Amino acid sequence: MAGTVNRAYDAMFYAVSALLSTKGLSSSKHAGVRSLFDREFVKAGVVDKQWSKFYRQMFGDRQEGDYHEFVVFNMEDVTQRIHRAGEFIAEIKRVYRQYVG
């Protein structure tokens, strides 16, 4: 299940990276991408703060699943995270379209 959480986070990370590219921005670090996302889109009011919070939560879950032993995510929690990650990506796509048409 940790691998599933990892892949959901990665999908979110790449969606945000694509969105940042519309402004000529990028970062090689996850923290940099989160910071740029917050500065350029969340604080600017383009993306709701709830999505920043969820993005950070998913990063924490990914870190925990990847780097801590004996972490277990139950099926219900993983299913909920995947559904919410899909909603997050849909929101990022919506905003992306505003910038690229």
C-alpha positions as CSV (number, residue, x, y, z in Angstrom):
1,M,0.0,0.0,0.0
2,A,2.9,2.4,0.6
3,G,3.9,2.1,-3.0
4,T,0.4,3.2,-4.0
5,V,0.6,6.2,-1.8
6,N,4.0,7.0,-3.3
7,R,2.6,6.8,-6.9
8,A,-0.3,9.0,-6.0
9,Y,2.0,11.6,-4.5
10,D,4.3,11.4,-7.6
11,A,1.3,12.1,-9.9
12,M,0.5,15.1,-7.8
13,F,4.2,16.3,-7.8
14,Y,4.4,16.0,-11.6
15,A,1.1,17.8,-12.1
16,V,2.3,20.7,-9.9
17,S,5.7,20.7,-11.7
18,A,3.8,21.1,-15.1
19,L,1.8,23.9,-13.6
20,L,4.9,25.7,-12.4
21,S,6.4,25.4,-15.9
22,T,3.6,27.6,-17.2
23,K,5.4,30.4,-15.3
24,G,8.9,29.3,-16.3
25,L,9.5,27.9,-12.8
26,S,10.9,24.6,-11.6
27,S,12.9,23.0,-8.8
28,S,14.8,19.8,-8.5
29,K,13.6,19.4,-4.9
30,H,10.2,18.4,-3.6
31,A,10.3,21.2,-1.0
32,G,11.1,23.7,-3.7
33,V,8.2,22.6,-5.8
34,R,5.9,22.8,-2.8
35,S,7.2,26.3,-1.9
36,L,6.8,27.6,-5.4
37,F,3.3,26.2,-5.7
38,D,2.3,27.9,-2.5
39,R,3.8,31.2,-3.5
40,E,2.6,31.3,-7.0
41,F,-0.8,29.7,-6.9
42,V,-2.0,29.3,-3.3
43,K,-1.1,32.6,-1.8
44,A,-2.1,34.3,-5.0
45,G,-5.6,32.8,-4.4
46,V,-5.6,30.8,-7.7
47,V,-5.7,27.4,-5.8
48,D,-7.5,26.9,-2.6
49,K,-5.4,26.4,0.6
50,Q,-7.0,23.0,1.2
51,W,-5.1,21.6,-1.8
52,S,-1.7,22.8,-0.4
53,K,-2.5,21.2,2.9
54,F,-3.4,17.9,1.1
55,Y,-0.3,18.1,-1.1
56,R,1.9,18.4,2.0
57,Q,0.0,15.6,3.8
58,M,0.6,13.3,0.8
59,F,4.3,14.2,0.8
60,G,4.5,13.3,4.5
61,D,2.7,10.0,3.8
62,R,5.0,9.2,1.0
63,Q,8.1,9.9,3.1
64,E,6.7,7.8,5.9
65,G,5.9,4.9,3.6
66,D,9.2,5.1,1.8
67,Y,11.6,5.7,4.7
68,H,10.1,4.2,7.8
69,E,9.9,0.5,8.5
70,F,6.6,-1.2,9.4
71,V,4.4,1.5,8.1
72,V,1.0,0.1,7.1
73,F,-1.7,2.0,5.2
74,N,-5.1,0.4,5.3
75,M,-7.1,-0.1,2.1
76,E,-9.8,2.4,3.1
77,D,-7.2,5.2,3.8
78,V,-5.4,4.5,0.6
79,T,-8.6,4.4,-1.5
80,Q,-9.5,7.8,0.0
81,R,-6.1,9.2,-0.7
82,I,-6.2,8.1,-4.3
83,H,-9.7,9.6,-4.8
84,R,-8.5,12.9,-3.3
85,A,-5.3,12.8,-5.3
86,G,-7.5,12.6,-8.4
87,E,-9.5,15.6,-7.3
88,F,-6.2,17.5,-6.7
89,I,-4.9,16.7,-10.2
90,A,-8.2,17.7,-11.7
91,E,-7.9,21.1,-10.0
92,I,-4.3,21.5,-11.2
93,K,-5.4,20.7,-14.7
94,R,-8.2,23.3,-14.5
95,V,-5.6,25.9,-13.4
96,Y,-3.1,24.7,-16.0
97,R,-5.7,25.3,-18.8
98,Q,-6.1,28.9,-17.6
99,Y,-2.4,29.5,-18.3
100,V,-1.9,27.5,-21.6
101,G,-5.4,27.7,-23.0
